[in-house]
Amino acid sequence: MAMRLLLPLLASGAALSAQAGPATAAEEPVIRSVTLRPGTPVVGPTGSLRLVIDVVARGAAGPDAVAVRVEPGTPPAGGPVLRPEPLPPTLQQWGTPIPAHAVFSRPAASRAPAVRRTGGGWETWRFLPDKQLNRWYPTGPWMVIATARGAGGASATGYARFEVKRATRFSSIEAAREGRDVRVTGVLNRVDPQGYLDYAPFPGQPVEILHREDGREGWATAATAVTDRQGRFTRRVPGAARGGGGDWRIRYAGTSGHASRLSVIHPTGGR
């Protein structure tokens, strides 16, 4: 199945924002910020993920005053990559607070961007593109390319970089006593890159084995392991069964193309 890698209007909602410098002339267009949600899109084995893009610009005019593209790759050398900054926990949909997670399944009201004036000559352009991310698009670095055009023909371009990742998950995790030790085993899976399965084993990946003693709140790294060809990992932790064994969980740090994962808590079992 042929895939289009260029997404002319992809919009997102969760955590990438940036700022550019002041305008050099009042009549020239300036892009002040680009906000992408989610800032790190994670695609699962089914469904798709809608993005929301807000571009704050001044001096833009005409039928194509502000436009965005979202595509795989990194901004060109010397391109103005906009610096991320924190965002509030809710997404303001033109004055109506909406939880950030709710906007992803919200259908676009219009294929054209909505515009809101925010004072000082600045306008916020919101794009809710019909193109959505799913497992068939490439993972790794992507970029938003925002362009503002002025009435006199001048234009301004800004870039925002982000990463698209496939989901990961753990399965078959066990922490069983073996004498005075505890053997921890499990499997790390990822969204199948071949598309034959929902999830497939993820080989050659480092995982952390975390331990919490009985009656404690804090977690400590007890051991590390690397998954084999079937995504399995195993590690025997010496002396961990003293005092009952405590609780265990597994942490995977992720990569540029795969999401991080923290397992649920598993108590020490067996005798």
Stockholm file with secondary structure:
# STOCKHOLM 1.0

chainA/1-271         MAMRLLLPLLASGAALSAQAGPATAAEEPVIRSVTLRPGTPVVGPTGSLRLVIDVVARGAAGPDAVAVRVEPGTPPAGGPVLRPEPLPPTLQQWGTPIPAHAVFSRPAASRAPAVRRTGGGWETWRFLPDKQLNRWYPTGPWMVIATARGAGGASATGYARFEVKRATRFSSIEAAREGRDVRVTGVLNRVDPQGYLDYAPFPGQPVEILHREDGREGWATAATAVTDRQGRFTRRVPGAARGGGGDWRIRYAGTSGHASRLSVIHPTGGR
#=GR chainA/1-271 SS CCCCCCBSSCCCCSSBCCCCCCCSSTTSCEEEEEEEESSSCEECSSSCBCCEEEEEEESCCSTTSEEEEEEESCCCTTCCBCCCCCCCSEEEETTEEEEGGGGGGSCCSCSSCEEEEEETTEEEEEECCSCCBCTTSCCEEEEEEEEEECTTSCEEEEEEEEEEEECEEEEEEEEEEETTEEEEEEEEEEECTTSSSSEEECCSCEEEEEEECTTCCCCEEEEEEECCTTSEEEEEETTTTGGGCCEEEEEECCCSSBCCEECCCEECBCC
#=GC SS_cons         CCCCCCBSSCCCCSSBCCCCCCCSSTTSCEEEEEEEESSSCEECSSSCBCCEEEEEEESCCSTTSEEEEEEESCCCTTCCBCCCCCCCSEEEETTEEEEGGGGGGSCCSCSSCEEEEEETTEEEEEECCSCCBCTTSCCEEEEEEEEEECTTSCEEEEEEEEEEEECEEEEEEEEEEETTEEEEEEEEEEECTTSSSSEEECCSCEEEEEEECTTCCCCEEEEEEECCTTSEEEEEETTTTGGGCCEEEEEECCCSSBCCEECCCEECBCC
//
